[in-house]
Amino acid sequence: MRAELESGFEAFVVAVSDRLFRTAYAITRDHQFAEDAVQAALASAYSRWGRVSRTDHPEAYVRRMVVNEVLGWRRRRASSERPVGEPPDRVGDASHEDRIVETDAVWSALRQLPPRQRAVVVLRYYEHLSESEIADALGIRPGTVKSQCSAALAHLRRLLEPASAAKGHQA
């Protein structure tokens, strides 16, 4: 019986670990931190795999564990975070480099959101989860998902607006 559980867990890890990492990385934008969060969540899931494997959606259950790890660590690490500089403004057509700078600006703005808002945006627009799936993953109500997402998008618009306004004046 124990061997069955272990082989089931191994198959689960192989099937979902990349997706779990992408979610953690999208929230943190820190490769090492994302790996640590996934590792901690998987270690915790392994210790209770018998129960986790019997849930309707083990991946959703473990994804919630990963998000909780990230949010918990973010609170503990908040004092050690270092701000990053803004990417330089570019003039001219949207070249490959310009698109990279714009993508970097979006991720930089995303990092400025509070952790829960960042998690909602990543799960909604990067992982393409529904509001109810996000609510389950974060342990909040669907209405809270909507309000957190709305507040996050408004905040992102304010953060990104100066960059797009400056770009329009340069053209």
Secondary structure, 3 states (H helix, E strand, C coil): CHHHHHHHHHHHHHHHHHHHHHHHHHHHCCHHHHHHHHHHHHHHHHHCHHHHCCCCCHHHHHHHHHHHHHHHHHHHHHHHCCCCCCCCCCCCCCCHHHHHHHHHHHHHHHHCCCHHHHHHHHHHHHCCCCHHHHHHHHCCCHHHHHHHHHHHHHHHHHHHHHHHHHHHHHC
